[in-house]
Amino acid sequence: MFDLHNHILPGVDDGAKDMAEALALLQLAQQQGISHMLATPHLHAGRYNNSAASINEAIAALQQAATMAGIDITLAAAAEVRIGAEILPLIEQQQMPFIGRYQGNKVLLLELPHSHIPAGSDKLLAWLARHDITVMLAHPERNRDLLAAPDKIQPFIKAGCLFQLTAAALDGDMGQDVKALAQQWLKQGLYHVIASDAHSVKRRPPKLQQAYQHSCQLVGEEQARQLCMLNPAQLAEPVFSAGMLLN
């Protein structure tokens, strides 16, 4: 399986705190049947001031440590980007790490605040579309505005967004309301990718195998394979093939 959203890079955000935990997460991922991991540290101005250069440095160090530890997972890197005005100059300066390509467009893994949908989101989506960038919205099932009013997802659908489901949402780890919405949208065919969003060994381990099994029960094996294997593999192929950030 391919995992396109996780926080395995050590010491760069609220994910793996050090190299030991990063390697432990990789070992868990390998046990889950994950063959490829696209590390996506937070890029959140004022909180996690990561950059293309710092992400490249961190993934190179993790790759070296993983090889020495005998962990057989193919690694690459991008970023989970918090919505904000800082996105525009990063793209214009070609310093934005993208997670892959979809129908010829670069794909940006975009995170909303958990609390609400920011005003002006529609304007940002339109700007990105004009620059041939497709948004993949990270874990929309966890946004409080969307939990309260799921129809608020419609402008994102009309804007051509893709949607990423967090694996642990399907078994209730993030609350029963999140589980219910995740299952509803999964059955409706909203999601393009399921990813682990793994952060730590204990608090949020990679649970992609469980999500795959849940998806098989909810939408059938063929669709589960699309979400956990085929779609993410196709989308992120340019990043894994290049062995460097797509920006």
C-alpha positions as protocol buffer text, in pm:
chain_id: "A"
residue {
  index: 1
  type: MET
  ca { x: 0 y: 0 z: 0 }
}
residue {
  index: 2
  type: PHE
  ca { x: 96 y: 364 z: -52 }
}
residue {
  index: 3
  type: ASP
  ca { x: 65 y: 614 z: 235 }
}
residue {
  index: 4
  type: LEU
  ca { x: 54 y: 974 z: 111 }
}
residue {
  index: 5
  type: HIS
  ca { x: 0 y: 1157 z: 440 }
}
residue {
  index: 6
  type: ASN
  ca { x: 200 y: 1100 z: 757 }
}
residue {
  index: 7
  type: HIS
  ca { x: 432 y: 1276 z: 997 }
}
residue {
  index: 8
  type: ILE
  ca { x: 726 y: 1037 z: 1017 }
}
residue {
  index: 9
  type: LEU
  ca { x: 1006 y: 1290 z: 971 }
}
residue {
  index: 10
  type: PRO
  ca { x: 1174 y: 1326 z: 1310 }
}
residue {
  index: 11
  type: GLY
  ca { x: 1169 y: 1649 z: 1506 }
}
residue {
  index: 12
  type: VAL
  ca { x: 1010 y: 1876 z: 1245 }
}
residue {
  index: 13
  type: ASP
  ca { x: 648 y: 1902 z: 1364 }
}
residue {
  index: 14
  type: ASP
  ca { x: 403 y: 1728 z: 1600 }
}
residue {
  index: 15
  type: GLY
  ca { x: 487 y: 1387 z: 1455 }
}
residue {
  index: 16
  type: ALA
  ca { x: 784 y: 1161 z: 1532 }
}
residue {
  index: 17
  type: LYS
  ca { x: 984 y: 1330 z: 1806 }
}
residue {
  index: 18
  type: ASP
  ca { x: 1319 y: 1176 z: 1713 }
}
residue {
  index: 19
  type: MET
  ca { x: 1485 y: 929 z: 1478 }
}
residue {
  index: 20
  type: ALA
  ca { x: 1410 y: 633 z: 1706 }
}
residue {
  index: 21
  type: GLU
  ca { x: 1037 y: 701 z: 1690 }
}
residue {
  index: 22
  type: ALA
  ca { x: 1053 y: 766 z: 1317 }
}
residue {
  index: 23
  type: LEU
  ca { x: 1211 y: 423 z: 1263 }
}
residue {
  index: 24
  type: ALA
  ca { x: 956 y: 262 z: 1495 }
}
residue {
  index: 25
  type: LEU
  ca { x: 677 y: 417 z: 1286 }
}
residue {
  index: 26
  type: LEU
  ca { x: 837 y: 282 z: 969 }
}
residue {
  index: 27
  type: GLN
  ca { x: 855 y: -65 z: 1123 }
}
residue {
  index: 28
  type: LEU
  ca { x: 486 y: -47 z: 1214 }
}
residue {
  index: 29
  type: ALA
  ca { x: 406 y: 71 z: 863 }
}
residue {
  index: 30
  type: GLN
  ca { x: 597 y: -222 z: 715 }
}
residue {
  index: 31
  type: GLN
  ca { x: 394 y: -459 z: 933 }
}
residue {
  index: 32
  type: GLN
  ca { x: 80 y: -293 z: 797 }
}
residue {
  index: 33
  type: GLY
  ca { x: 178 y: -381 z: 441 }
}
residue {
  index: 34
  type: ILE
  ca { x: 281 y: -27 z: 346 }
}
residue {
  index: 35
  type: SER
  ca { x: 548 y: -33 z: 75 }
}
residue {
  index: 36
  type: HIS
  ca { x: 573 y: 341 z: 0 }
}
residue {
  index: 37
  type: MET
  ca { x: 547 y: 639 z: 236 }
}
residue {
  index: 38
  type: LEU
  ca { x: 532 y: 1001 z: 130 }
}
residue {
  index: 39
  type: ALA
  ca { x: 637 y: 1200 z: 437 }
}
residue {
  index: 40
  type: THR
  ca { x: 424 y: 1514 z: 466 }
}
residue {
  index: 41
  type: PRO
  ca { x: 541 y: 1734 z: 754 }
}
residue {
  index: 42
  type: HIS
  ca { x: 331 y: 2034 z: 844 }
}
residue {
  index: 43
  type: LEU
  ca { x: 409 y: 2350 z: 654 }
}
residue {
  index: 44
  type: HIS
  ca { x: 234 y: 2603 z: 877 }
}
residue {
  index: 45
  type: ALA
  ca { x: 376 y: 2955 z: 892 }
}
residue {
  index: 46
  type: GLY
  ca { x: 450 y: 3072 z: 1246 }
}
residue {
  index: 47
  type: ARG
  ca { x: 409 y: 2725 z: 1394 }
}
residue {
  index: 48
  type: TYR
  ca { x: 603 y: 2475 z: 1183 }
}
residue {
  index: 49
  type: ASN
  ca { x: 834 y: 2677 z: 962 }
}
residue {
  index: 50
  type: ASN
  ca { x: 947 y: 2391 z: 742 }
}
residue {
  index: 51
  type: SER
  ca { x: 1077 y: 2457 z: 392 }
}
residue {
  index: 52
  type: ALA
  ca { x: 1163 y: 2260 z: 82 }
}
residue {
  index: 53
  type: ALA
  ca { x: 1529 y: 2265 z: 189 }
}
residue {
  index: 54
  type: SER
  ca { x: 1466 y: 2148 z: 546 }
}
residue {
  index: 55
  type: ILE
  ca { x: 1228 y: 1875 z: 429 }
}
residue {
  index: 56
  type: ASN
  ca { x: 1483 y: 1749 z: 177 }
}
residue {
  index: 57
  type: GLU
  ca { x: 1746 y: 1734 z: 450 }
}
residue {
  index: 58
  type: ALA
  ca { x: 1514 y: 1548 z: 689 }
}
residue {
  index: 59
  type: ILE
  ca { x: 1400 y: 1286 z: 436 }
}
residue {
  index: 60
  type: ALA
  ca { x: 1761 y: 1217 z: 333 }
}
residue {
  index: 61
  type: ALA
  ca { x: 1857 y: 1153 z: 695 }
}
residue {
  index: 62
  type: LEU
  ca { x: 1555 y: 927 z: 751 }
}
residue {
  index: 63
  type: GLN
  ca { x: 1622 y: 733 z: 432 }
}
residue {
  index: 64
  type: GLN
  ca { x: 1981 y: 668 z: 541 }
}
residue {
  index: 65
  type: ALA
  ca { x: 1872 y: 556 z: 888 }
}
residue {
  index: 66
  type: ALA
  ca { x: 1597 y: 333 z: 746 }
}
residue {
  index: 67
  type: THR
  ca { x: 1842 y: 165 z: 509 }
}
residue {
  index: 68
  type: MET
  ca { x: 2085 y: 100 z: 795 }
}
residue {
  index: 69
  type: ALA
  ca { x: 1799 y: -45 z: 1001 }
}
residue {
  index: 70
  type: GLY
  ca { x: 1700 y: -281 z: 719 }
}
residue {
  index: 71
  type: ILE
  ca { x: 1356 y: -128 z: 671 }
}
residue {
  index: 72
  type: ASP
  ca { x: 1227 y: -196 z: 321 }
}
residue {
  index: 73
  type: ILE
  ca { x: 997 y: 99 z: 255 }
}
residue {
  index: 74
  type: THR
  ca { x: 1038 y: 341 z: -33 }
}
residue {
  index: 75
  type: LEU
  ca { x: 1041 y: 698 z: 100 }
}
residue {
  index: 76
  type: ALA
  ca { x: 979 y: 1038 z: -54 }
}
residue {
  index: 77
  type: ALA
  ca { x: 862 y: 1371 z: 84 }
}
residue {
  index: 78
  type: ALA
  ca { x: 619 y: 1657 z: 29 }
}
residue {
  index: 79
  type: ALA
  ca { x: 419 y: 1858 z: 285 }
}
residue {
  index: 80
  type: GLU
  ca { x: 79 y: 1906 z: 444 }
}
residue {
  index: 81
  type: VAL
  ca { x: 15 y: 2276 z: 394 }
}
residue {
  index: 82
  type: ARG
  ca { x: -207 y: 2484 z: 624 }
}
residue {
  index: 83
  type: ILE
  ca { x: -437 y: 2714 z: 431 }
}
residue {
  index: 84
  type: GLY
  ca { x: -312 y: 3072 z: 437 }
}
residue {
  index: 85
  type: ALA
  ca { x: -178 y: 3363 z: 236 }
}
residue {
  index: 86
  type: GLU
  ca { x: 176 y: 3223 z: 260 }
}
residue {
  index: 87
  type: ILE
  ca { x: 86 y: 2962 z: -1 }
}
residue {
  index: 88
  type: LEU
  ca { x: 92 y: 3206 z: -292 }
}
residue {
  index: 89
  type: PRO
  ca { x: 453 y: 3328 z: -271 }
}
residue {
  index: 90
  type: LEU
  ca { x: 581 y: 2976 z: -204 }
}
residue {
  index: 91
  type: ILE
  ca { x: 420 y: 2858 z: -526 }
}
residue {
  index: 92
  type: GLU
  ca { x: 540 y: 3160 z: -722 }
}
residue {
  index: 93
  type: GLN
  ca { x: 895 y: 3099 z: -594 }
}
residue {
  index: 94
  type: GLN
  ca { x: 869 y: 2726 z: -677 }
}
residue {
  index: 95
  type: GLN
  ca { x: 928 y: 2637 z: -312 }
}
residue {
  index: 96
  type: MET
  ca { x: 600 y: 2451 z: -250 }
}
residue {
  index: 97
  type: PRO
  ca { x: 633 y: 2073 z: -203 }
}
residue {
  index: 98
  type: PHE
  ca { x: 353 y: 1897 z: -394 }
}
residue {
  index: 99
  type: ILE
  ca { x: 239 y: 1539 z: -333 }
}
residue {
  index: 100
  type: GLY
  ca { x: 211 y: 1444 z: -700 }
}
residue {
  index: 101
  type: ARG
  ca { x: 11 y: 1503 z: -1014 }
}
residue {
  index: 102
  type: TYR
  ca { x: -351 y: 1447 z: -1114 }
}
residue {
  index: 103
  type: GLN
  ca { x: -474 y: 1486 z: -1471 }
}
residue {
  index: 104
  type: GLY
  ca { x: -166 y: 1694 z: -1551 }
}
residue {
  index: 105
  type: ASN
  ca { x: -198 y: 1929 z: -1253 }
}
residue {
  index: 106
  type: LYS
  ca { x: 32 y: 1940 z: -952 }
}
residue {
  index: 107
  type: VAL
  ca { x: -147 y: 1833 z: -634 }
}
residue {
  index: 108
  type: LEU
  ca { x: -129 y: 2029 z: -309 }
}
residue {
  index: 109
  type: LEU
  ca { x: -216 y: 1854 z: 19 }
}
residue {
  index: 110
  type: LEU
  ca { x: -411 y: 2132 z: 190 }
}
residue {
  index: 111
  type: GLU
  ca { x: -516 y: 2139 z: 554 }
}
residue {
  index: 112
  type: LEU
  ca { x: -804 y: 2345 z: 694 }
}
residue {
  index: 113
  type: PRO
  ca { x: -814 y: 2443 z: 1060 }
}
residue {
  index: 114
  type: HIS
  ca { x: -1008 y: 2181 z: 1257 }
}
residue {
  index: 115
  type: SER
  ca { x: -1238 y: 2452 z: 1392 }
}
residue {
  index: 116
  type: HIS
  ca { x: -1381 y: 2610 z: 1077 }
}
residue {
  index: 117
  type: ILE
  ca { x: -1363 y: 2679 z: 705 }
}
residue {
  index: 118
  type: PRO
  ca { x: -1172 y: 3008 z: 666 }
}
residue {
  index: 119
  type: ALA
  ca { x: -1331 y: 3295 z: 478 }
}
residue {
  index: 120
  type: GLY
  ca { x: -1174 y: 3336 z: 136 }
}
residue {
  index: 121
  type: SER
  ca { x: -1108 y: 2965 z: 86 }
}
residue {
  index: 122
  type: ASP
  ca { x: -1299 y: 2981 z: -241 }
}
residue {
  index: 123
  type: LYS
  ca { x: -1072 y: 3257 z: -369 }
}
residue {
  index: 124
  type: LEU
  ca { x: -760 y: 3054 z: -289 }
}
residue {
  index: 125
  type: LEU
  ca { x: -902 y: 2749 z: -465 }
}
residue {
  index: 126
  type: ALA
  ca { x: -976 y: 2960 z: -773 }
}
residue {
  index: 127
  type: TRP
  ca { x: -623 y: 3105 z: -771 }
}
residue {
  index: 128
  type: LEU
  ca { x: -472 y: 2758 z: -744 }
}
residue {
  index: 129
  type: ALA
  ca { x: -689 y: 2629 z: -1028 }
}
residue {
  index: 130
  type: ARG
  ca { x: -570 y: 2915 z: -1250 }
}
residue {
  index: 131
  type: HIS
  ca { x: -215 y: 2799 z: -1177 }
}
residue {
  index: 132
  type: ASP
  ca { x: -290 y: 2437 z: -1274 }
}
residue {
  index: 133
  type: ILE
  ca { x: -285 y: 2313 z: -915 }
}
residue {
  index: 134
  type: THR
  ca { x: -539 y: 2063 z: -780 }
}
residue {
  index: 135
  type: VAL
  ca { x: -609 y: 2063 z: -408 }
}
residue {
  index: 136
  type: MET
  ca { x: -631 y: 1743 z: -210 }
}
residue {
  index: 137
  type: LEU
  ca { x: -813 y: 1836 z: 108 }
}
residue {
  index: 138
  type: ALA
  ca { x: -669 y: 1652 z: 407 }
}
residue {
  index: 139
  type: HIS
  ca { x: -915 y: 1479 z: 644 }
}
residue {
  index: 140
  type: PRO
  ca { x: -1227 y: 1693 z: 577 }
}
residue {
  index: 141
  type: GLU
  ca { x: -1425 y: 1458 z: 803 }
}
residue {
  index: 142
  type: ARG
  ca { x: -1251 y: 1615 z: 1105 }
}
residue {
  index: 143
  type: ASN
  ca { x: -1341 y: 1979 z: 1033 }
}
residue {
  index: 144
  type: ARG
  ca { x: -1605 y: 2106 z: 1278 }
}
residue {
  index: 145
  type: ASP
  ca { x: -1789 y: 2318 z: 1022 }
}
residue {
  index: 146
  type: LEU
  ca { x: -1819 y: 2015 z: 795 }
}
residue {
  index: 147
  type: LEU
  ca { x: -1922 y: 1789 z: 1082 }
}
residue {
  index: 148
  type: ALA
  ca { x: -2201 y: 2030 z: 1169 }
}
residue {
  index: 149
  type: ALA
  ca { x: -2307 y: 2087 z: 807 }
}
residue {
  index: 150
  type: PRO
  ca { x: -2168 y: 1825 z: 565 }
}
residue {
  index: 151
  type: ASP
  ca { x: -2318 y: 2007 z: 265 }
}
residue {
  index: 152
  type: LYS
  ca { x: -2051 y: 2274 z: 313 }
}
residue {
  index: 153
  type: ILE
  ca { x: -1822 y: 2033 z: 128 }
}
residue {
  index: 154
  type: GLN
  ca { x: -2004 y: 2118 z: -196 }
}
residue {
  index: 155
  type: PRO
  ca { x: -1798 y: 2426 z: -292 }
}
residue {
  index: 156
  type: PHE
  ca { x: -1481 y: 2217 z: -257 }
}
residue {
  index: 157
  type: ILE
  ca { x: -1630 y: 1947 z: -481 }
}
residue {
  index: 158
  type: LYS
  ca { x: -1735 y: 2207 z: -740 }
}
residue {
  index: 159
  type: ALA
  ca { x: -1383 y: 2354 z: -729 }
}
residue {
  index: 160
  type: GLY
  ca { x: -1243 y: 2016 z: -836 }
}
residue {
  index: 161
  type: CYS
  ca { x: -1079 y: 1921 z: -508 }
}
residue {
  index: 162
  type: LEU
  ca { x: -972 y: 1568 z: -422 }
}
residue {
  index: 163
  type: PHE
  ca { x: -1028 y: 1440 z: -69 }
}
residue {
  index: 164
  type: GLN
  ca { x: -811 y: 1233 z: 164 }
}
residue {
  index: 165
  type: LEU
  ca { x: -964 y: 1020 z: 439 }
}
residue {
  index: 166
  type: THR
  ca { x: -766 y: 954 z: 756 }
}
residue {
  index: 167
  type: ALA
  ca { x: -749 y: 580 z: 822 }
}
residue {
  index: 168
  type: ALA
  ca { x: -818 y: 596 z: 1196 }
}
residue {
  index: 169
  type: ALA
  ca { x: -1143 y: 786 z: 1138 }
}
residue {
  index: 170
  type: LEU
  ca { x: -1308 y: 470 z: 1008 }
}
residue {
  index: 171
  type: ASP
  ca { x: -1282 y: 278 z: 1336 }
}
residue {
  index: 172
  type: GLY
  ca { x: -1387 y: 559 z: 1567 }
}
residue {
  index: 173
  type: ASP
  ca { x: -1046 y: 663 z: 1698 }
}
residue {
  index: 174
  type: MET
  ca { x: -1134 y: 1026 z: 1626 }
}
residue {
  index: 175
  type: GLY
  ca { x: -1486 y: 1016 z: 1766 }
}
residue {
  index: 176
  type: GLN
  ca { x: -1815 y: 862 z: 1661 }
}
residue {
  index: 177
  type: ASP
  ca { x: -1929 y: 1175 z: 1478 }
}
residue {
  index: 178
  type: VAL
  ca { x: -1612 y: 1172 z: 1267 }
}
residue {
  index: 179
  type: LYS
  ca { x: -1655 y: 799 z: 1203 }
}
residue {
  index: 180
  type: ALA
  ca { x: -2015 y: 845 z: 1089 }
}
residue {
  index: 181
  type: LEU
  ca { x: -1928 y: 1125 z: 847 }
}
residue {
  index: 182
  type: ALA
  ca { x: -1623 y: 940 z: 716 }
}
residue {
  index: 183
  type: GLN
  ca { x: -1830 y: 630 z: 646 }
}
residue {
  index: 184
  type: GLN
  ca { x: -2106 y: 836 z: 485 }
}
residue {
  index: 185
  type: TRP
  ca { x: -1867 y: 1013 z: 249 }
}
residue {
  index: 186
  type: LEU
  ca { x: -1679 y: 691 z: 176 }
}
residue {
  index: 187
  type: LYS
  ca { x: -2003 y: 523 z: 66 }
}
residue {
  index: 188
  type: GLN
  ca { x: -2089 y: 828 z: -145 }
}
residue {
  index: 189
  type: GLY
  ca { x: -1755 y: 802 z: -327 }
}
residue {
  index: 190
  type: LEU
  ca { x: -1616 y: 1135 z: -208 }
}
residue {
  index: 191
  type: TYR
  ca { x: -1263 y: 1019 z: -126 }
}
residue {
  index: 192
  type: HIS
  ca { x: -975 y: 969 z: -368 }
}
residue {
  index: 193
  type: VAL
  ca { x: -717 y: 843 z: -118 }
}
residue {
  index: 194
  type: ILE
  ca { x: -702 y: 688 z: 230 }
}
residue {
  index: 195
  type: ALA
  ca { x: -386 y: 774 z: 425 }
}
residue {
  index: 196
  type: SER
  ca { x: -262 y: 706 z: 777 }
}
residue {
  index: 197
  type: ASP
  ca { x: -181 y: 1061 z: 898 }
}
residue {
  index: 198
  type: ALA
  ca { x: 43 y: 873 z: 1142 }
}
residue {
  index: 199
  type: HIS
  ca { x: 205 y: 1091 z: 1408 }
}
residue {
  index: 200
  type: SER
  ca { x: 340 y: 863 z: 1681 }
}
residue {
  index: 201
  type: VAL
  ca { x: 371 y: 501 z: 1784 }
}
residue {
  index: 202
  type: LYS
  ca { x: 120 y: 527 z: 2069 }
}
residue {
  index: 203
  type: ARG
  ca { x: -98 y: 829 z: 1997 }
}
residue {
  index: 204
  type: ARG
  ca { x: -158 y: 784 z: 1625 }
}
residue {
  index: 205
  type: PRO
  ca { x: 13 y: 485 z: 1463 }
}
residue {
  index: 206
  type: PRO
  ca { x: -26 y: 398 z: 1094 }
}
residue {
  index: 207
  type: LYS
  ca { x: -349 y: 196 z: 1065 }
}
residue {
  index: 208
  type: LEU
  ca { x: -384 y: 163 z: 690 }
}
residue {
  index: 209
  type: GLN
  ca { x: -442 y: -213 z: 696 }
}
residue {
  index: 210
  type: GLN
  ca { x: -740 y: -173 z: 928 }
}
residue {
  index: 211
  type: ALA
  ca { x: -878 y: 105 z: 709 }
}
residue {
  index: 212
  type: TYR
  ca { x: -839 y: -115 z: 403 }
}
residue {
  index: 213
  type: GLN
  ca { x: -1036 y: -391 z: 574 }
}
residue {
  index: 214
  type: HIS
  ca { x: -1308 y: -148 z: 686 }
}
residue {
  index: 215
  type: SER
  ca { x: -1327 y: -12 z: 332 }
}
residue {
  index: 216
  type: CYS
  ca { x: -1364 y: -361 z: 188 }
}
residue {
  index: 217
  type: GLN
  ca { x: -1665 y: -411 z: 414 }
}
residue {
  index: 218
  type: LEU
  ca { x: -1818 y: -72 z: 334 }
}
residue {
  index: 219
  type: VAL
  ca { x: -1754 y: -27 z: -39 }
}
residue {
  index: 220
  type: GLY
  ca { x: -1603 y: -354 z: -161 }
}
residue {
  index: 221
  type: GLU
  ca { x: -1252 y: -478 z: -231 }
}
residue {
  index: 222
  type: GLU
  ca { x: -1214 y: -311 z: -571 }
}
residue {
  index: 223
  type: GLN
  ca { x: -1286 y: 37 z: -436 }
}
residue {
  index: 224
  type: ALA
  ca { x: -1070 y: -26 z: -127 }
}
residue {
  index: 225
  type: ARG
  ca { x: -778 y: -113 z: -355 }
}
residue {
  index: 226
  type: GLN
  ca { x: -831 y: 210 z: -548 }
}
residue {
  index: 227
  type: LEU
  ca { x: -823 y: 417 z: -229 }
}
residue {
  index: 228
  type: CYS
  ca { x: -528 y: 250 z: -55 }
}
residue {
  index: 229
  type: MET
  ca { x: -316 y: 133 z: -346 }
}
residue {
  index: 230
  type: LEU
  ca { x: -395 y: 235 z: -702 }
}
residue {
  index: 231
  type: ASN
  ca { x: -499 y: 600 z: -668 }
}
residue {
  index: 232
  type: PRO
  ca { x: -218 y: 701 z: -431 }
}
residue {
  index: 233
  type: ALA
  ca { x: 39 y: 508 z: -636 }
}
residue {
  index: 234
  type: GLN
  ca { x: -64 y: 682 z: -957 }
}
residue {
  index: 235
  type: LEU
  ca { x: -86 y: 1026 z: -799 }
}
residue {
  index: 236
  type: ALA
  ca { x: 251 y: 1018 z: -622 }
}
residue {
  index: 237
  type: GLU
  ca { x: 444 y: 833 z: -894 }
}
residue {
  index: 238
  type: PRO
  ca { x: 623 y: 1152 z: -1014 }
}
residue {
  index: 239
  type: VAL
  ca { x: 754 y: 1218 z: -663 }
}
residue {
  index: 240
  type: PHE
  ca { x: 873 y: 865 z: -596 }
}
residue {
  index: 241
  type: SER
  ca { x: 1029 y: 837 z: -943 }
}
residue {
  index: 242
  type: ALA
  ca { x: 1218 y: 1165 z: -912 }
}
residue {
  index: 243
  type: GLY
  ca { x: 1348 y: 1088 z: -563 }
}
residue {
  index: 244
  type: MET
  ca { x: 1320 y: 1457 z: -480 }
}
residue {
  index: 245
  type: LEU
  ca { x: 1057 y: 1716 z: -396 }
}
residue {
  index: 246
  type: LEU
  ca { x: 808 y: 1811 z: -666 }
}
residue {
  index: 247
  type: ASN
  ca { x: 785 y: 2192 z: -654 }
}
